[in-house]
Each structure stands twice: as structure tokens, then as C-alpha cells.
Amino acid sequence: MNETIRLLNSHQSIRNFTEQPVTQEQLQTIISAAQRASSSSNVQAYSVIHITDEDKRKQIAEWADNQAHISKSPVFLVWCADLYRLREAYSMHEDPGQAYLGTTENWIVATVDAALAAQNAAIAAESLGMGIVYIGAIRNRIEAVSELLGLPAYTSPLFGMCIGYPNQNPGQKPRLPQQAILHHNTYQTDGVVEQITDYDNTMMDYIMKRTGGKRSNGWSEDMRNKLKAPSRLDIKSYLNGQGLDKE
Ligand SMILES: Cc1cc2nc3c(=O)[nH]c(=O)nc-3n(C[C@H](O)[C@H](O)[C@H](O)COP(=O)(O)O)c2cc1C
């Protein structure tokens, strides 16, 4: 065990923050750490938008299921996939011909780059004693968020991130048993149901305690509820309209 591993293992999402501000210098430190993340061919195909405008925050919070922490956290960031900059870089050179930007491969490159950078930012913030929560619900209204933030072609919002000093200690959420996610040489389908059943039992205990006995649902039930109806089916056409994930 070392400090870094202790820090990684202490993560819990924070949705309630103290008034203590995050300074400009701290934010710069967090973003510098984000920029040190590995990047596919060094394309750095992401951007992050720091939202300080209160009206924009309120509007995004409303679109994202009225999650109060979006307008109340000291810092709110929106992480975006960004191939626009690459198109500009490409066009700076003579006789460019066609740039193959909008492929599914490049969409994966951009989303992975953004996620790696964001997670570096999360760890950096947590190492400074702050807490974070990711906000995927900004994709409830992906097109509206995109317009609000003035995103150009070849970009897309991916998720938000609230950062600030924790005003709660909600308790760590258990994870799947390691053998469920770690395979050796070949994918192991044997035992998956047993692993899920184990995890269901762990999660039922956890949820029961966390909700004071009000709920006791297991993980598989949550996943079933999540997957029994499709969600955000407008994303595909939004991405295609932005020139992304097309071929
Ligand atoms: C991409 C992404 C999107 C998320 N979106 C939301 C969100 O909109 N609202 C929220 O409260 N938590 C959100 N979360 C947080 C997850 O619910 C949380 O990480 C998960 O339940 C595990 O809990 P833990 O982070 O406390 O360990 C998101 C997490 C990720 C990685």
C-alpha cells in the first residue's frame, strides 16, 4: 500500500459540497494533471469547459434531472470529445484533401482520451482533499447542452464533473468481486451468475444500510431497470449531425 493506492481506494462520489471555494490555482493544477493523461497518438482529442455562468449552470442542472449539485458545487466542468481541433490542424497543411475525422474509430479515440483526462482530474482533485461526481445526465439534452456551450462541429459533450470540498461522507459503494472483472488469457463466462449473485447480496446489505431500510434492491435488479427501456436515442443523430461516429 502507498499513498496513491490508498487515495484511489478511498474514492466515493460526492454530491454535497461546502462553501469553500476551489481557487484558480487549484483548478489549474487539476487541469494540468488531466493533461498529463496518456492520449492515443497524442491527439488529445478532448476539451473541457469550465462553467462559471450561473444561468448556464442552472439551465444544465434543470436538464440533468434537477441535480442540485450541478449549480451548487464550487466548480462545474463539462468534458467533451473534440476532433474539431484536429480538423483545424489538418487544414493548416497544403492540399489537405479529405480528413477522415468522423469515423467510429476516432469517436472511440476522443471519448477514451476525454475519460482518461477527466479521471486524472478527479484523482488530482481528490488528492487535494476535494470530492467529485461525474454527471452523465448532461446527455439527457445533449443537443441543447451543445448549443448552450457553443460547441462546434466534430465535438460533443460527454459528461459533467462537480468538484469541491465534501460536505458529506456517504460511504463507499461496493464493487463487483475482482474475479468478475479480471480474466486470464481468455474471457471466462463460467461463474458469472454466481459472481453477480454474490454482488447482489453485498449491494442489498449496502443499500439497506445507506437508505435506513427503505430500499434493499440488488445490483442485477438495478441493471435490469436501467436496461429495460432504451435511453437517449437522440444521441446518435446528434453525433452524426456533428460529423461524428458516422462510418
Ligand atoms: C460517466 C459517469 C456519469 C455519471 N453520472 C452521474 C450523474 O449524472 N449523477 C450522479 O449523481 N452520479 C453520476 N455518476 C456517478 C456514479 O453514479 C457513481 O460513480 C457510481 O454509482 C459508483 O459510486 P461511487 O463513485 O461513489 O463509487 C456518474 C459516473 C460516471 C463515471
The ligand as an SDF file (V2000), in Angstrom:
LIG
                    3D

 31 33  0  0  0  0  0  0  0  0999 V2000
  -19.6770    8.8400  -16.7830 C   0  0  0  0  0  0  0  0  0  0  0  0
  -20.3850    8.8830  -15.4410 C   0  0  0  0  0  0  0  0  0  0  0  0
  -21.5920    9.5510  -15.3360 C   0  0  0  0  0  0  0  0  0  0  0  0
  -22.2150    9.6820  -14.0910 C   0  0  0  0  0  0  0  0  0  0  0  0
  -23.3540   10.4280  -13.9860 N   0  0  0  0  0  0  0  0  0  0  0  0
  -23.8720   10.6920  -12.7680 C   0  0  0  0  0  0  0  0  0  0  0  0
  -24.9470   11.6110  -12.6260 C   0  0  0  0  0  0  0  0  0  0  0  0
  -25.4850   12.1740  -13.5920 O   0  0  0  0  0  0  0  0  0  0  0  0
  -25.3950   11.8820  -11.3770 N   0  0  0  0  0  0  0  0  0  0  0  0
  -24.8430   11.3010  -10.2700 C   0  0  0  0  0  0  0  0  0  0  0  0
  -25.2870   11.6150   -9.1580 O   0  0  0  0  0  0  0  0  0  0  0  0
  -23.8230   10.4220  -10.3670 N   0  0  0  0  0  0  0  0  0  0  0  0
  -23.3160   10.1150  -11.5850 C   0  0  0  0  0  0  0  0  0  0  0  0
  -22.2350    9.2810  -11.7130 N   0  0  0  0  0  0  0  0  0  0  0  0
  -21.6420    8.6870  -10.5020 C   0  0  0  0  0  0  0  0  0  0  0  0
  -21.9420    7.1920  -10.3950 C   0  0  0  0  0  0  0  0  0  0  0  0
  -23.2900    7.0140  -10.0460 O   0  0  0  0  0  0  0  0  0  0  0  0
  -21.0050    6.5920   -9.3400 C   0  0  0  0  0  0  0  0  0  0  0  0
  -19.6720    6.7440   -9.7570 O   0  0  0  0  0  0  0  0  0  0  0  0
  -21.3070    5.1130   -9.1290 C   0  0  0  0  0  0  0  0  0  0  0  0
  -22.6040    4.9320   -8.6050 O   0  0  0  0  0  0  0  0  0  0  0  0
  -20.3060    4.4940   -8.1580 C   0  0  0  0  0  0  0  0  0  0  0  0
  -20.3330    5.2060   -6.9420 O   0  0  0  0  0  0  0  0  0  0  0  0
  -19.0070    5.8670   -6.3460 P   0  0  0  0  0  0  0  0  0  0  0  0
  -18.4320    6.7870   -7.3750 O   0  0  0  0  0  0  0  0  0  0  0  0
  -19.4560    6.6190   -5.1150 O   0  0  0  0  0  0  0  0  0  0  0  0
  -18.0870    4.7630   -6.0070 O   0  0  0  0  0  0  0  0  0  0  0  0
  -21.6330    9.0810  -12.9420 C   0  0  0  0  0  0  0  0  0  0  0  0
  -20.4300    8.3630  -13.0720 C   0  0  0  0  0  0  0  0  0  0  0  0
  -19.8100    8.2630  -14.2990 C   0  0  0  0  0  0  0  0  0  0  0  0
  -18.4910    7.5340  -14.4140 C   0  0  0  0  0  0  0  0  0  0  0  0
  1  2  1  0
  2  3  1  0
  2 30  2  0
  3  4  2  0
  4  5  1  0
  4 28  1  0
  5  6  2  0
  6  7  1  0
  6 13  1  0
  7  8  2  0
  7  9  1  0
  9 10  1  0
 10 11  2  0
 10 12  1  0
 12 13  2  0
 13 14  1  0
 14 15  1  0
 14 28  1  0
 15 16  1  0
 16 17  1  0
 16 18  1  0
 18 19  1  0
 18 20  1  0
 20 21  1  0
 20 22  1  0
 22 23  1  0
 23 24  1  0
 24 25  2  0
 24 26  1  0
 24 27  1  0
 28 29  2  0
 29 30  1  0
 30 31  1  0
M  END
$$$$
